[in-house]
C-alpha cells in the first residue's frame, strides 16, 4: 500500500492501511475488530464497499476458504458481513453513509446490462436457499458462468442497498446507496480479458459510447 501511495502521490499521513482478505469471513471479522479498536471513541461516518473480482474467462468455480464461490463472496457476501459488523459504529456519526459500488452490468435496464450476455439474473435464489456452498456455485442454483457470477454479485449489492435503506435508515440515520461511478475501462478489473480487448475497449468507451471514466474521476464521484 505504501508503494502504491508513493507512486500515485498520496499523502501517507492521510490514511491508515489495514489488511482485509474478502475471500475469508474470519479476515473480515478481524478487520472490523481492528478498525473498531483504531477508531476508539470516534464514530465511523463513511463506508464504501468497492472491492470487485471479475473473471469472465473462468470456466469453473473457484472456492473461498469458507467454501463459497469466490466472486460472490468477495464482491457481495463479505461486504454484507462487513456492513453488518460496522453499522453499530456509525450510529453516532453525523450524516453516516454506506455506499456499495454497483454496475450497469447488473442492471438489465441498461445497454450494458441487457445487451451483453450473460444477463444478471438471480431467478428464485435457489442457490442461496440451498446454502450456496461447494458445489453450489451460483445464486440461482444453475451452472457456473464466470461473467454472470460478477454481474449477479453486483445485482446483489444494488438490491441489498435498497433493502437496508428501507429497513434501517429511519432507525439509525444511516443512508444506504449504491453508486455506479462509470466504466473505468483502464482498470485492472479487466486484466483477465484478452489483449485486444484491453487495448480497444478503453478507446471504444472514450470515443464511441462516451462512457469512459478515469480512476481519479470515479473516486471523486464516490
Secondary structure as UniProt FT lines:
FT   HELIX           2..8
FT   HELIX           12..14
FT   TURN            22..23
FT   HELIX           25..39
FT   TURN            40..41
FT   STRAND          46..49
FT   TURN            56..57
FT   TURN            65..66
FT   HELIX           70..72
FT   HELIX           73..77
FT   HELIX           78..86
FT   HELIX           87..90
FT   TURN            91..92
FT   TURN            94..95
FT   STRAND          97..101
FT   HELIX           104..106
FT   TURN            108..109
FT   HELIX           111..114
FT   TURN            123..124
FT   HELIX           126..129
FT   TURN            130..131
FT   TURN            134..135
FT   TURN            139..140
FT   HELIX           146..172
FT   STRAND          175..179
FT   TURN            185..186
FT   HELIX           188..190
FT   TURN            191..192
FT   HELIX           195..204
FT   HELIX           205..209
FT   HELIX           215..221
//
